[in-house]
Amino acid sequence: MYEATMHEAKTNLSALVKRAQSGEDVVITSGRTKEPVAKITPIKKVKSKGRVPGLFKGVFTIAADFDAPLPEDEARLWGGE
């Protein structure tokens, strides 16, 4: 674990983030007593399992005419008339 003062964190944030990306925890301290106030930790990447065909099969249905043109009066309203 690496400790950095608040001043060091302000001036070298990108370097501290790189340390965290490499797997190291970085603790940011404040004041003369160097009291820990924050921690930068690496985020573990989550691997996507990809798309699963048929996952929502039977959960909902789409009407056969879902892409039919709107009635004229409704289309005019959508057109701002």
Distance bins in CASP14 RR format, pairs under 12 A and 6 or more apart:
PFRMAT RR
TARGET T0000
AUTHOR 0000-0000-0000
RMODE 2
METHOD distances of the structure
MODEL  1
1 19 0 0 0 0 0 1 0 0 0 0 0
1 20 0 0 0 0 0 1 0 0 0 0 0
1 23 0 0 0 0 0 1 0 0 0 0 0
1 24 1 0 0 1 0 0 0 0 0 0 0
1 25 1 0 1 0 0 0 0 0 0 0 0
1 26 1 0 0 1 0 0 0 0 0 0 0
1 27 1 0 0 1 0 0 0 0 0 0 0
1 28 0 0 0 0 0 1 0 0 0 0 0
1 29 0 0 0 0 0 1 0 0 0 0 0
1 36 0 0 0 0 1 0 0 0 0 0 0
1 39 0 0 0 0 1 0 0 0 0 0 0
1 40 0 0 0 0 0 1 0 0 0 0 0
1 41 0 0 0 0 1 0 0 0 0 0 0
2 8 0 0 0 0 0 1 0 0 0 0 0
2 9 0 0 0 0 0 1 0 0 0 0 0
2 12 0 0 0 0 0 1 0 0 0 0 0
2 15 0 0 0 0 0 1 0 0 0 0 0
2 16 1 0 0 1 0 0 0 0 0 0 0
2 17 0 0 0 0 0 1 0 0 0 0 0
2 18 0 0 0 0 0 1 0 0 0 0 0
2 19 1 0 1 0 0 0 0 0 0 0 0
2 20 0 0 0 0 1 0 0 0 0 0 0
2 22 0 0 0 0 0 1 0 0 0 0 0
2 23 0 0 0 0 0 1 0 0 0 0 0
2 24 1 0 1 0 0 0 0 0 0 0 0
2 25 1 0 0 1 0 0 0 0 0 0 0
2 26 1 0 1 0 0 0 0 0 0 0 0
2 27 1 0 0 1 0 0 0 0 0 0 0
2 28 0 0 0 0 1 0 0 0 0 0 0
2 29 0 0 0 0 0 1 0 0 0 0 0
2 36 0 0 0 0 0 1 0 0 0 0 0
2 39 0 0 0 0 0 1 0 0 0 0 0
2 40 0 0 0 0 1 0 0 0 0 0 0
2 41 0 0 0 0 0 1 0 0 0 0 0
3 9 0 0 0 0 0 1 0 0 0 0 0
3 16 0 0 0 0 0 1 0 0 0 0 0
3 19 0 0 0 0 0 1 0 0 0 0 0
3 24 0 0 0 0 0 1 0 0 0 0 0
3 25 0 0 0 0 1 0 0 0 0 0 0
3 26 1 0 0 1 0 0 0 0 0 0 0
3 27 1 0 1 0 0 0 0 0 0 0 0
3 28 1 0 0 1 0 0 0 0 0 0 0
3 29 1 0 1 0 0 0 0 0 0 0 0
3 30 0 0 0 0 0 1 0 0 0 0 0
3 34 1 0 0 1 0 0 0 0 0 0 0
3 35 0 0 0 0 0 1 0 0 0 0 0
3 36 1 0 0 1 0 0 0 0 0 0 0
3 37 0 0 0 0 0 1 0 0 0 0 0
3 38 0 0 0 0 0 1 0 0 0 0 0
3 39 0 0 0 0 0 1 0 0 0 0 0
3 40 0 0 0 0 0 1 0 0 0 0 0
4 10 0 0 0 0 1 0 0 0 0 0 0
4 11 0 0 0 0 1 0 0 0 0 0 0
4 12 1 0 0 1 0 0 0 0 0 0 0
4 13 0 0 0 0 1 0 0 0 0 0 0
4 15 0 0 0 0 1 0 0 0 0 0 0
4 16 1 0 1 0 0 0 0 0 0 0 0
4 17 0 0 0 0 0 1 0 0 0 0 0
4 19 0 0 0 0 1 0 0 0 0 0 0
4 20 0 0 0 0 0 1 0 0 0 0 0
4 24 0 0 0 0 0 1 0 0 0 0 0
4 25 0 0 0 0 0 1 0 0 0 0 0
4 26 1 0 1 0 0 0 0 0 0 0 0
4 27 1 0 0 1 0 0 0 0 0 0 0
4 28 1 0 1 0 0 0 0 0 0 0 0
4 29 1 0 0 1 0 0 0 0 0 0 0
4 30 0 0 0 0 0 1 0 0 0 0 0
4 34 0 0 0 0 1 0 0 0 0 0 0
4 36 0 0 0 0 0 1 0 0 0 0 0
4 37 0 0 0 0 0 1 0 0 0 0 0
4 38 0 0 0 0 1 0 0 0 0 0 0
4 39 0 0 0 0 0 1 0 0 0 0 0
4 40 0 0 0 0 1 0 0 0 0 0 0
5 11 0 0 0 0 1 0 0 0 0 0 0
5 12 0 0 0 0 0 1 0 0 0 0 0
5 16 0 0 0 0 0 1 0 0 0 0 0
5 26 0 0 0 0 0 1 0 0 0 0 0
5 27 0 0 0 0 0 1 0 0 0 0 0
5 28 1 0 0 1 0 0 0 0 0 0 0
5 29 1 0 1 0 0 0 0 0 0 0 0
5 30 1 0 0 1 0 0 0 0 0 0 0
5 31 1 0 0 1 0 0 0 0 0 0 0
5 32 0 0 0 0 0 1 0 0 0 0 0
5 33 0 0 0 0 0 1 0 0 0 0 0
5 34 1 0 0 1 0 0 0 0 0 0 0
5 35 0 0 0 0 0 1 0 0 0 0 0
5 36 0 0 0 0 0 1 0 0 0 0 0
5 37 0 0 0 0 0 1 0 0 0 0 0
5 38 0 0 0 0 0 1 0 0 0 0 0
6 12 0 0 0 0 0 1 0 0 0 0 0
6 13 0 0 0 0 0 1 0 0 0 0 0
6 16 0 0 0 0 0 1 0 0 0 0 0
6 27 0 0 0 0 0 1 0 0 0 0 0
6 28 1 0 0 1 0 0 0 0 0 0 0
6 29 1 0 0 1 0 0 0 0 0 0 0
6 30 1 0 1 0 0 0 0 0 0 0 0
6 31 1 0 0 1 0 0 0 0 0 0 0
6 32 0 0 0 0 0 1 0 0 0 0 0
6 34 0 0 0 0 1 0 0 0 0 0 0
6 35 0 0 0 0 0 1 0 0 0 0 0
6 36 0 0 0 0 0 1 0 0 0 0 0
6 37 1 0 0 1 0 0 0 0 0 0 0
6 38 0 0 0 0 1 0 0 0 0 0 0
7 13 0 0 0 0 0 1 0 0 0 0 0
7 28 0 0 0 0 0 1 0 0 0 0 0
7 29 0 0 0 0 0 1 0 0 0 0 0
7 30 0 0 0 0 1 0 0 0 0 0 0
7 31 0 0 0 0 1 0 0 0 0 0 0
7 34 0 0 0 0 0 1 0 0 0 0 0
8 15 0 0 0 0 1 0 0 0 0 0 0
8 16 1 0 0 1 0 0 0 0 0 0 0
8 19 0 0 0 0 0 1 0 0 0 0 0
8 26 0 0 0 0 1 0 0 0 0 0 0
8 27 0 0 0 0 0 1 0 0 0 0 0
8 28 0 0 0 0 1 0 0 0 0 0 0
8 29 0 0 0 0 1 0 0 0 0 0 0
8 30 0 0 0 0 0 1 0 0 0 0 0
8 34 0 0 0 0 0 1 0 0 0 0 0
9 15 0 0 0 0 1 0 0 0 0 0 0
9 16 1 0 0 1 0 0 0 0 0 0 0
9 17 0 0 0 0 0 1 0 0 0 0 0
9 19 0 0 0 0 0 1 0 0 0 0 0
9 20 0 0 0 0 0 1 0 0 0 0 0
9 26 0 0 0 0 1 0 0 0 0 0 0
9 27 0 0 0 0 1 0 0 0 0 0 0
9 28 1 0 1 0 0 0 0 0 0 0 0
9 29 0 0 0 0 1 0 0 0 0 0 0
9 30 0 0 0 0 1 0 0 0 0 0 0
9 36 0 0 0 0 0 1 0 0 0 0 0
9 37 0 0 0 0 1 0 0 0 0 0 0
9 38 1 0 0 1 0 0 0 0 0 0 0
9 39 0 0 0 0 0 1 0 0 0 0 0
9 40 0 0 0 0 1 0 0 0 0 0 0
10 16 0 0 0 0 0 1 0 0 0 0 0
10 28 0 0 0 0 1 0 0 0 0 0 0
10 30 0 0 0 0 0 1 0 0 0 0 0
10 38 0 0 0 0 0 1 0 0 0 0 0
12 18 0 0 0 0 1 0 0 0 0 0 0
12 19 0 0 0 0 1 0 0 0 0 0 0
12 26 0 0 0 0 0 1 0 0 0 0 0
12 28 0 0 0 0 0 1 0 0 0 0 0
12 40 0 0 0 0 0 1 0 0 0 0 0
13 19 0 0 0 0 0 1 0 0 0 0 0
13 20 0 0 0 0 0 1 0 0 0 0 0
13 26 0 0 0 0 1 0 0 0 0 0 0
13 28 0 0 0 0 1 0 0 0 0 0 0
13 38 0 0 0 0 0 1 0 0 0 0 0
13 40 0 0 0 0 1 0 0 0 0 0 0
14 20 0 0 0 0 0 1 0 0 0 0 0
14 21 0 0 0 0 0 1 0 0 0 0 0
14 26 0 0 0 0 0 1 0 0 0 0 0
14 40 0 0 0 0 0 1 0 0 0 0 0
15 21 0 0 0 0 0 1 0 0 0 0 0
15 22 0 0 0 0 0 1 0 0 0 0 0
15 24 0 0 0 0 0 1 0 0 0 0 0
15 26 0 0 0 0 1 0 0 0 0 0 0
15 40 0 0 0 0 0 1 0 0 0 0 0
16 22 0 0 0 0 0 1 0 0 0 0 0
16 23 0 0 0 0 0 1 0 0 0 0 0
16 24 0 0 0 0 1 0 0 0 0 0 0
16 25 0 0 0 0 0 1 0 0 0 0 0
16 26 1 0 1 0 0 0 0 0 0 0 0
16 27 0 0 0 0 0 1 0 0 0 0 0
16 28 1 0 0 1 0 0 0 0 0 0 0
16 38 0 0 0 0 0 1 0 0 0 0 0
16 39 0 0 0 0 0 1 0 0 0 0 0
16 40 1 0 1 0 0 0 0 0 0 0 0
16 41 0 0 0 0 0 1 0 0 0 0 0
16 42 0 0 0 0 0 1 0 0 0 0 0
17 23 0 0 0 0 0 1 0 0 0 0 0
17 24 0 0 0 0 0 1 0 0 0 0 0
17 26 0 0 0 0 1 0 0 0 0 0 0
17 28 0 0 0 0 0 1 0 0 0 0 0
17 40 1 0 0 1 0 0 0 0 0 0 0
17 41 0 0 0 0 0 1 0 0 0 0 0
17 42 0 0 0 0 1 0 0 0 0 0 0
17 43 0 0 0 0 0 1 0 0 0 0 0
18 24 0 0 0 0 1 0 0 0 0 0 0
18 26 0 0 0 0 1 0 0 0 0 0 0
18 40 0 0 0 0 0 1 0 0 0 0 0
18 42 0 0 0 0 0 1 0 0 0 0 0
19 25 0 0 0 0 1 0 0 0 0 0 0
19 26 1 0 1 0 0 0 0 0 0 0 0
19 27 0 0 0 0 0 1 0 0 0 0 0
19 28 0 0 0 0 0 1 0 0 0 0 0
19 40 1 0 0 1 0 0 0 0 0 0 0
19 41 0 0 0 0 0 1 0 0 0 0 0
19 42 0 0 0 0 1 0 0 0 0 0 0
20 26 1 0 1 0 0 0 0 0 0 0 0
20 27 0 0 0 0 0 1 0 0 0 0 0
20 28 0 0 0 0 0 1 0 0 0 0 0
20 38 0 0 0 0 0 1 0 0 0 0 0
20 39 0 0 0 0 1 0 0 0 0 0 0
20 40 1 0 1 0 0 0 0 0 0 0 0
20 41 1 0 0 1 0 0 0 0 0 0 0
20 42 1 0 1 0 0 0 0 0 0 0 0
20 43 0 0 0 0 1 0 0 0 0 0 0
20 44 0 0 0 0 0 1 0 0 0 0 0
21 40 0 0 0 0 1 0 0 0 0 0 0
21 41 0 0 0 0 0 1 0 0 0 0 0
21 42 1 0 0 1 0 0 0 0 0 0 0
21 43 0 0 0 0 1 0 0 0 0 0 0
21 44 0 0 0 0 0 1 0 0 0 0 0
21 45 0 0 0 0 0 1 0 0 0 0 0
22 40 0 0 0 0 0 1 0 0 0 0 0
22 41 0 0 0 0 0 1 0 0 0 0 0
22 42 1 0 0 1 0 0 0 0 0 0 0
23 40 0 0 0 0 0 1 0 0 0 0 0
23 41 0 0 0 0 1 0 0 0 0 0 0
23 42 1 0 1 0 0 0 0 0 0 0 0
23 43 0 0 0 0 1 0 0 0 0 0 0
23 44 0 0 0 0 1 0 0 0 0 0 0
23 45 0 0 0 0 0 1 0 0 0 0 0
24 39 0 0 0 0 0 1 0 0 0 0 0
24 40 0 0 0 0 1 0 0 0 0 0 0
24 41 0 0 0 0 1 0 0 0 0 0 0
24 42 1 0 0 1 0 0 0 0 0 0 0
25 36 0 0 0 0 0 1 0 0 0 0 0
25 38 0 0 0 0 0 1 0 0 0 0 0
25 39 1 0 0 1 0 0 0 0 0 0 0
25 40 1 0 0 1 0 0 0 0 0 0 0
25 41 1 0 1 0 0 0 0 0 0 0 0
25 42 1 0 0 1 0 0 0 0 0 0 0
25 43 0 0 0 0 0 1 0 0 0 0 0
26 36 0 0 0 0 0 1 0 0 0 0 0
26 38 0 0 0 0 1 0 0 0 0 0 0
26 39 1 0 0 1 0 0 0 0 0 0 0
26 40 1 0 1 0 0 0 0 0 0 0 0
26 41 1 0 0 1 0 0 0 0 0 0 0
26 42 0 0 0 0 1 0 0 0 0 0 0
27 34 0 0 0 0 1 0 0 0 0 0 0
27 35 0 0 0 0 0 1 0 0 0 0 0
27 36 1 0 1 0 0 0 0 0 0 0 0
27 37 0 0 0 0 1 0 0 0 0 0 0
27 38 1 0 0 1 0 0 0 0 0 0 0
27 39 1 0 1 0 0 0 0 0 0 0 0
27 40 1 0 0 1 0 0 0 0 0 0 0
27 41 0 0 0 0 1 0 0 0 0 0 0
28 34 0 0 0 0 1 0 0 0 0 0 0
28 35 0 0 0 0 0 1 0 0 0 0 0
28 36 1 0 0 1 0 0 0 0 0 0 0
28 37 1 0 1 0 0 0 0 0 0 0 0
28 38 1 0 1 0 0 0 0 0 0 0 0
28 39 1 0 0 1 0 0 0 0 0 0 0
28 40 1 0 0 1 0 0 0 0 0 0 0
28 41 0 0 0 0 0 1 0 0 0 0 0
29 35 1 0 0 1 0 0 0 0 0 0 0
29 36 1 0 1 0 0 0 0 0 0 0 0
29 37 1 0 0 1 0 0 0 0 0 0 0
29 38 0 0 0 0 1 0 0 0 0 0 0
29 39 0 0 0 0 0 1 0 0 0 0 0
30 36 0 0 0 0 1 0 0 0 0 0 0
30 37 1 0 1 0 0 0 0 0 0 0 0
30 38 0 0 0 0 1 0 0 0 0 0 0
31 37 0 0 0 0 1 0 0 0 0 0 0
49 55 0 0 0 0 0 1 0 0 0 0 0
56 62 0 0 0 0 0 1 0 0 0 0 0
60 66 0 0 0 0 0 1 0 0 0 0 0
68 74 0 0 0 0 0 1 0 0 0 0 0
68 75 0 0 0 0 0 1 0 0 0 0 0
69 75 1 0 0 1 0 0 0 0 0 0 0
69 78 0 0 0 0 0 1 0 0 0 0 0
70 76 0 0 0 0 1 0 0 0 0 0 0
70 77 0 0 0 0 1 0 0 0 0 0 0
70 78 1 0 0 1 0 0 0 0 0 0 0
70 79 0 0 0 0 0 1 0 0 0 0 0
71 77 0 0 0 0 1 0 0 0 0 0 0
71 78 0 0 0 0 0 1 0 0 0 0 0
72 78 0 0 0 0 0 1 0 0 0 0 0
72 79 0 0 0 0 0 1 0 0 0 0 0
72 81 0 0 0 0 0 1 0 0 0 0 0
73 79 0 0 0 0 0 1 0 0 0 0 0
73 81 0 0 0 0 1 0 0 0 0 0 0
74 80 0 0 0 0 0 1 0 0 0 0 0
74 81 0 0 0 0 0 1 0 0 0 0 0
75 81 0 0 0 0 1 0 0 0 0 0 0
END
